[in-house]
């Protein structure tokens, strides 16, 4: 039976480009999950500092305080929405990367080993529930320089 993921040179180059872009997008979305809370925290800190200023508190009307409160609530809702969206995109790109890694055969079959009962008993309690998915010590966790693996001249 022929391999459904036959990789000729052109297809391999296209998929490598796609894989590289997927990795870049993963980094970007992972960074956004940290940037959004950082920006919101900085904005809230600035609002708190200004609101605690005695001169500001005396010179601001009730309508301005209500508007500021509504703006804070909107900022919270928008930031939570953006975090959910970016997390969804991050998960989508992780799945895409996983499929590309399967196509490129970055992972070998049976990469997880089964521990014996004696080996499981040695593990701390919090690791015993994951004892069925243990990487073999002979398998590399990450391949570095994937272009050199496929585009040798």
N, C-alpha and C positions, 0 to 999 in steps of 0.2 A: 504494500500500500504506500503510495507516495506521501511525503510529508506535506500537510496542508500549508505549512509556513516555509515553503522553499525560499531560501534567501539567495537570489542572484546578487551581483554586485550593485546594481542600481537600486533594487529594493532594500538591500542592507544599508546603503548610504542614506536613502530617504528615511528609513526607520531609525537610523542612528541620529539623524537631524531631529526627527520627531522626539526621540528619547532625550536628546540634549535640551530641547525646548521644554519638554515636560519637567525635567530636573530644575531648569531655571524658574519655571512657573511655581513649582513646589517651594523653592526658596523664597520667591516673592510673596506667595500667600502665607507661608509660615512667618515671614517678617511682618506682614500686615496684622496677623493675630497679636503681635506684640506692640506694633505702632499705634493701633487704634486705642487700646487702653491707656497707653502712655500719653497720647495727645489729650484724651478726655481727662485723665488725672491732672495734667498740667493746666487745662482750662478750669477744672473745678478748683484747683489750688489757687489760681489767680482770682477766681470769683470769691472764694472764701477770704482771701487776704483783703480784697477790696471791700467786701461786705463788712468785715470786722473793723474797718477804718471808721472812726467816730465821725469825722467830717462827712464821709460818704453817706453814712446812715442818717444823718440829720438833713442832708440836702436832697435825698431821694424820696419821691412821693410813693404812695401806696400802689399806684398803678404801675410804676416802674419796677417795684419789688415783685408784683404779680407777674409782670412780663418776664422778669429775670427768672422767676420760678418756672414759668411755662417753658422758657428757653432751655433751662436745665433738664426738665423732663423730656423735651424733644431731643436733646442731645443724648440722653440716656437711651431712648428708644431707637434713635438712628444708629448709635454705636452698637447696641445689641443686635440690631438687624444686620449691620455690616459684618459683625463677628460671625453671625450664623451663616451669612452668604459666603464669606471667605473660608469658613470651615468646610462648607459643602463643596466649594471649588477645590480645596486642598484634598478632601477625600476622593473626589473625582479624579484628580491628577495622580493621586497615589495608586488608585486602581489601574489607571492607564499605564503608569510606570510598571506596576506588577505584571500586567499582560505583556508589555514589551520585554521585560526581563524573562518571562517564560518563552517568548518567541526567540530571543537571543540565547536561551539556555544558560542564563546566569546562575540558575538554581538547578541542582541535580536532583533526580528522584531519590527518595529516602534520605534527605539531608538531615532529618531528625532521627535521633537514636532512642531506643527504648531502654530505660534504666531497669536494672534488676531490683528486687525488693530490698536487698541490703543497701543498694545505692540510694534508693528513695528514703529509707529510714534515716540515713545520715543527714539528709537535707533539713534545713529549718522548716518550721510549720508553714510559714507564708510562701514557701517555694514548692511544697509538696503538691499543691493543687495544679501546678504547671509542670509536673514531672514527666508528663507524656510528650512534651514538645521541647526537647533539649537538643541543641545543635551539637553535632559531633565536633570534637576538637581538631579534626583533620580538614574541616571545610572552612574556606575563607569567608568571612562575614561580608566583606565588601571588596569588589574588584576596583582597582585604581587604574586610571588610564584606559578607559574602555575603547577609545579610538585606536590605540595601538593593537588591541586584540583582534580588530576586524579589518582594519585598513592597512595591512602590511603590504608593502610593495615588493 
